[in-house]
Amino acid sequence: GLVEVEMNGHGEVLRLKIDPTLVAKADG
């Protein structure tokens, strides 16, 4: 997907990976 989230066993977010192209679109 465009946005991927890695979580541990406690439901805490370890990493948030965002597709650079998605950021570019949002930036205009």
C-alpha atoms as a printed R data frame, in Angstrom:
   type eleno elety resid chain resno      x      y      z
1  ATOM     1    CA   GLY     A     1  0.000  0.000  0.000
2  ATOM     2    CA   LEU     A     2  0.892  3.660 -0.052
3  ATOM     3    CA   VAL     A     3  1.053  3.852  3.718
4  ATOM     4    CA   GLU     A     4  2.461  0.984  5.759
5  ATOM     5    CA   VAL     A     5  2.492  0.725  9.532
6  ATOM     6    CA   GLU     A     6  4.597 -1.713 11.546
7  ATOM     7    CA   MET     A     7  3.249 -2.553 14.974
8  ATOM     8    CA   ASN     A     8  4.560 -4.589 17.904
9  ATOM     9    CA   GLY     A     9  2.613 -7.033 20.082
10 ATOM    10    CA   HIS     A    10  1.236 -4.207 22.220
11 ATOM    11    CA   GLY     A    11 -0.337 -2.339 19.301
12 ATOM    12    CA   GLU     A    12  2.276  0.391 19.379
13 ATOM    13    CA   VAL     A    13  3.475  1.791 16.072
14 ATOM    14    CA   LEU     A    14  7.122  0.985 15.445
15 ATOM    15    CA   ARG     A    15  7.476  2.527 12.013
16 ATOM    16    CA   LEU     A    16  5.329  4.529  9.625
17 ATOM    17    CA   LYS     A    17  6.359  4.211  5.994
18 ATOM    18    CA   ILE     A    18  4.800  6.617  3.490
19 ATOM    19    CA   ASP     A    19  5.225  6.447 -0.278
20 ATOM    20    CA   PRO     A    20  7.244  9.533 -1.395
21 ATOM    21    CA   THR     A    21  4.966  9.971 -4.402
22 ATOM    22    CA   LEU     A    22  1.977 10.246 -2.072
23 ATOM    23    CA   VAL     A    23  3.750 13.012 -0.163
24 ATOM    24    CA   ALA     A    24  4.597 14.780 -3.421
25 ATOM    25    CA   LYS     A    25  0.939 14.721 -4.482
26 ATOM    26    CA   ALA     A    26 -0.181 16.071 -1.126
27 ATOM    27    CA   ASP     A    27  2.422 18.813 -1.401
28 ATOM    28    CA   GLY     A    28  1.083 19.863 -4.778
